[in-house]
């Protein structure tokens, strides 16, 4: 492998590059850590969203590669997490629209002291919050490279909470925040394209992976199916936060339409949030598990028959990969990051966005054709094999080192706040992550779905 070359390196860049060259030599000689990285995020375990899961897997890779890191967040991971002592917790307040999340209140003196002592080579921020804004300012003062990871289409949530009129302002602010970093990592091609159209710069691809030791068809549990009194009824599963932006109202309407046609099935919801109570009243005979994880979640995935996911606001769709690994065909919609994963006729089907009738038709197609379901199950299992966390995060770490080597101690100029006007020509292609494009190792071609 070729490592980056550079001229007049800073001490930080020289140490990082030299560390990469000698990394893997195991002669027992104590060495300075290859990289020191500080992460700023509002979401870590015990939260169970995609951001927390992604950073959990990254922390595991960093530990394995002996890379020093710190997280600054409003929550502490579980006692069992081996990297819990690397997290500094900050005072926080509940997020007004959804108190499942908290917003950190950075107190500059203690935070700056901790960072000065740690001496990070790179800072990574995860959301446009006060904590992450402070981190960007600190990086600017200390001439430390900073990157951002884009996880959530926050502005797409505005209409669900009555703030649709402020979407333009929201995108202006998001673009300003992310463009202050040397690079912005987005999880899927569709998200990269969306951000490029909206004027985001320095975009790179950082997809997500799946741990096939934790999710597998082998976890299918007949005792669980008996406990749920399913008999021969198929179980349709949704996993995720139960909030408006997951478009659960579309799933509810689709389920009602199918039952009016005489289809017998049960719904299962693994998650919690404001939408749970009204859905539980609307579907009293279906199953609501709340937030579950570990073996109970793996058993529920594998014991289900279809995964139904109507969300139009995903940047990737971690739960879609978990469903694939569990052998479940996925019925999704042709919008957002999930549509990059679901290959119609290969591992699932895609309906029209925010169209409950079409979503119901896709489910009906599978309920009517068991042979198609079996074929899609086989395709789902093949798909998950293309998303290996170790490969994905290994390339990310290489990209960190290359970025530090190239930037040295010269931070990127910050953009001024200004109104964005969409360009008349297509946005520039995103920069692939690492020495090779960070994309699935294997690819599957899209093929037409079976006729209904």
N, C-alpha and C positions, 0 to 999 in steps of 0.2 A: 504493500500500500504506500502511496506517496503522501507525505505530510507537507503542510503548507510551508512555502518559503516566504521570507519577508526581510525587509531592510531596516536597519537600525531599530531592533526590537526593544521594547520596554522590558524592564526586569520581569514584569508579570507575563508578557508574551513569551519571553525566552524560557522561563521556568515551565510554563504550560506545555510548550512544544517539546522541550527536552523531556518532560514527564511522560508525554505520549510515546516518545521513542523508546524510553526505558521501561514503560509499563509492561508488565507481563514477565519481566525478569525476576525470578524469585530466588535471590541469593541470600536473603535474610538481612540485607543492608537496610537500615532505617532510611526512609526518604521523606522529603516534604510531600504533602498531598499534591496530586497532579492538578487538581482544580479545587477552588473553594467557591461555592455558589450560594447565594442568598436568595430565597424565594419569598415572595409576598403574595398572600392569598387570603380570601375570606372563607375558604372552604377546605377543610381537612376532615378526616375521620374524627369523631364518630358520625359526621354527616355522610350520606351515602349517594350523593349525586355524582355526575360524571366527572366533575372537577376533582372531588375528593378521591375518587377511584384512580383517576389518571395520575395524580401526585403520589398516591400510595405506591403505584407500580414504579414510578420514576424513583422514589426514595429507595425502593428495594434494589433497583439497578445501581444506583449511586453507592449504596452500601456494599454491594457485591464487587464493584470496581474500586473500592477504597477511596472514593472521592468525598471530600469533606463538604458538608452542606448544612444550612440552617433554614428553618421555616419561621416566618413571622406571621401570626394569624390570631384570630379571636377565639380559637378553640384548641384543645389539646387532644391528640389521639388517645386511643385506649392504652391502658397499662401494658397490654400484651404486645403493642407495636414496638419493635426494637429501636425505632428511630424517634421515639417520643421525647427523649432528652435533647433532641436537636430542634425542638419547637419552642419558640418564645411566645407566650400568650400575652395578648394586649387587652386592655379594657375595651368594651364594645357596647353597642346599643342595638336593640332589635331592628331589623329592617321593617319600616312601617307597613309595607304591603303584604309581608309574609314573614312572621317572626321565627320561622324555621332557620332563617339566616340572621347573622349579626354583622354589623359594620364596625371595624376597628377604629379606635380613637388613638392615633399615634402620638405619644408624648416624646418630643424630639430629643430631650436630654438622654433618657435611658436608651432609646433606640439607637441614637448616634453612637453612644458609648459602646453598645454591644457590637455594632457593625465595625467600628474602628478596631476593636479588639479582634474580631474575626478576620478582618482584612480580605474581603471577598474579591475574587477575580472578575465576577460577573453577577449582575442582579437580574432576576426575572420577576415580572409582575403579571398578575392574572386578571385584573379587573380595574376599571377606572374609579377606584374608591380613594378616600383620603389617605389610607395607609400606602397604597401603591403610588399615588401622586408624590407623597413624601419620599418614597424610595427612589423615584425618578430624579427628584431634586437632589437627593444625597449623591446619587451616581454622577450627576452633572458636576457637583462641587468637587468630588473626589476623582473625576476623570476615569470612571469605571464604566465599561460597556454595560448596556442594559438591553434586555430583550423582553418581549411581551408574549404571552400565550393567549390566544383568543378562544374562549370556550363557549360563550353564550351570546345569542342574538338578543341582547337586552331590549333594543329598540323595537323589535318585532313583538315584544310583550306589551308595549304601550296600549294598543287598541283593546286588549283584554281587560285593562284596568281603567279605561276611560280617558287615556292620555294620547289617543291617536293623533290629535292636532299638534303634538309636540315632537312627532317623529323626526321632522327635519332638523330641529335643534339637537335631538338626541344623536343623530348620525354625525352631525358636525362635531359634537363633543367627543364621541367615540373615535372619530378619525383623528382629531387633534391629539387625544391621549395616546393612541397606539403609534402614531407617526413620530412621537418623541423618542422611540426606541430604535436601536440599530436594526432590529428584525422583529417581525411579528409572525408567530407560528400559529397556523390555523389547521384544523383537524381533517378537513376533507376538500376534495377538488371543488365541490359546489360552493363551499364557504369561501375558499380562495377567490373564486370567480366573483362572488357577490361583493367581497371586500374590495377587490380590484376595481369593479365597476363604480364603487363609492369613493374611490380616491385614496384608499389605504396603500401605503408603500412598503417596500422591503419585505414582501410576503414570502413565507416559506411553509412547506407542508410538514406537519407533524401529526400523522394519524394515530389511532389508538390500536391496542392489541387485545388479546384474550388469553387467559390462562386456562388451558384445556384440562388441567388437573382439578380445577374448581368447578367447571361446567362440562357435563358429558351426558350422553344418553344413558350411560350406565347407572345414573342416579335415579332412574325412573322407579317409582315406588307404588306398587300395587296396594299396600296398606293405606297410603295416603289417598289413593283414588277411591278405595272403599270407604274411608273416613268421610270423604266428600260426597259419598253416595252418588257417584257418577253413573254406575252401570255401564251402558254402552254409549252414553252421551259424550260427545267431544268436549274438551275443556279449552276455552279460548282465554289466553293469558295476556294481561297488560302489566308491565313493571315500570315504575317511575313515580315521580312526584305527581300527586293528584291535584293539579292546578289547571286553570283555564287555558293556559298556553299550550298544554298537551293535547288540546282539541278533543277532550273526552266527551264533550257533548255530541260530536260527530259519531263516536263509537256507540254512545247510548242510542242515538236515533237509528243507526245501522242495526243494532241488536234488536230493537223493537220491530223494525221492518221485517227482519228474518223470522222472528217469532210469529208475527202476524201471518207469514206465509206457511207456518207449520213446522219450521225447523226447531229441533230440540237440541239444546246445548246448554252449557253452564259457562258463565264468565268468572274469571278470577282476577283480582286486583292486588298486586303487591306494591304498596306505597301508601303515602298519607298526604294530607293537605286539605285545603278548603273545599275541594270538590268531592271529597269522600262522603261526607254526611248526606248531601242531596242524592248522590248516586246510590248510596246504601238504602235510602228510602225508596228510590225508584226501582231498585232491583233487590228486593228483600230475600229472594231465594238464591242469590248468587253469593260469591265468596270474597270477603275482604280481609286481607291478612295484615294490613299495616306494613310498616317497614320491616323487612326481614332480610337476613344475609346469611352467608356461610352455607352450611349443609341444608337447612330448611329451604333456602332460596333455590339452591341447585336441584333439590328434589322436586320443588314446585315447577321449575322450568321443564325438567325431563319428564314429569308426569302429566304435562299438558300436551295438547295436540296441535294447536296453532298459536302463534304469537301475533297479536293484533296491536298495531301502533299507528294511530292516525295523526300524530304530531307533524305539523308543518314548520316548526320553529327549531328543529334540531340542527346543530352544527356538525354532529357526527352520528351519534346513536350507539352508545356503548351497549345498551340493552339488546340491540339487534344482534351484535356479535355474540352476546351471552346466549341468546335464543338459538343462533346457528350452532354454537358449540354444543348445545343441549339437543340438537337434532330437530329443531322446530322450523318449519316453513314460516316466513314472515309475510303478513299482509300489511303493507305500509302505504304511503302516498308519494306521489311523484313531485316532491318538493322538499328541500332541505337536505341535510347530510345523510339521512337514512336512505335517500334515493340513490346515493353512490354505492351503497352496500347491497341493496336488494336488486337482484338480476331477475327480471320477470321470466318465468318459465325455467329458471335454474335453481333458485333457492327461495322463491316467494313470488308475490304478485304486488303490483302497485296500482292504487286507485287514484282518482283525481283529487287534488287538494280541496279540503272543506266541502266535500260532496258525499254526504252520508249514504245516498242511494247507490252511488258507484262503489263506495267502500263495502257496502252490504253485498253488492254483486260479486266482488272479488272473493269475499268469504264464502258466499254461496257456491261459487265455482269450485272451491276446494271441498266443501261439504258434499257436493254432488259427485266428485271424482276422486275416490280413494287412491286410485293408481297414480294420479297426478301428485297427491300428497306424498306418497312414498318416494316418488322421484325427486320432489323438492326437498324432502328430508335428506336424501343422499347428497344433493347439491349443497344444502346448508352445512353439512359436516365438512365437505371439501372446502367451502369458502372460509371457514374459521381458520383452517390451516395456513392461510395466506397472511395472517395478522399475528406475528410473533413479537411479544413485548420486548424480548431481549434484543432482537435485531433492530426494532424501531427505536428504542431508547439508546441503544449503542450508537446508532447514527446521529441521534440528537446530541449526545455528549461529544462526538467528533466535531459536529457543527459548532458547538460552544467553543471548543478549542481553536478551530479555524477562525471564528469570529474574533476571539481575543487576540490571536496572532495578527490578524489584519488590521484591527482597530488600534492596537497598542494602547496608548494613553490618551488618544484623541477622540473624544466623544462626538457623535453625530450632531450637526446643527439642529436646533429645535425649530419646528414650524410655528409660524404665528397663527393665532386664531383668525380664520377668515372664512367667509361663506364659500361653500364648495359648489361648483357648477360642473355637472357631468360632462366628461369629454365626449367629443363626437366620434372619436376612434376607439377601438377596443383597447382595454387596459393591457399593460405589459404582462407577460407570463410571470408567474411566481417563480422565485428561485427555489430549486429543489433542495432538500435538506441533506447536508453532509456530502461526502465524496461521491455518493451514488444517490439517485432520487429515493427519498424515503417513502416508498409506496409498497403495496403488498408484494411479497416475493413471487406469488403466483397470481395469475389473472384468469377470470372467467369471462367468456364472451356472452353478451346479451342475446337471447333468442326469444322469438315470439312466444307469448303464453299460449297454453292450450285453448282451443275454442270451448266456449261454455256449453 
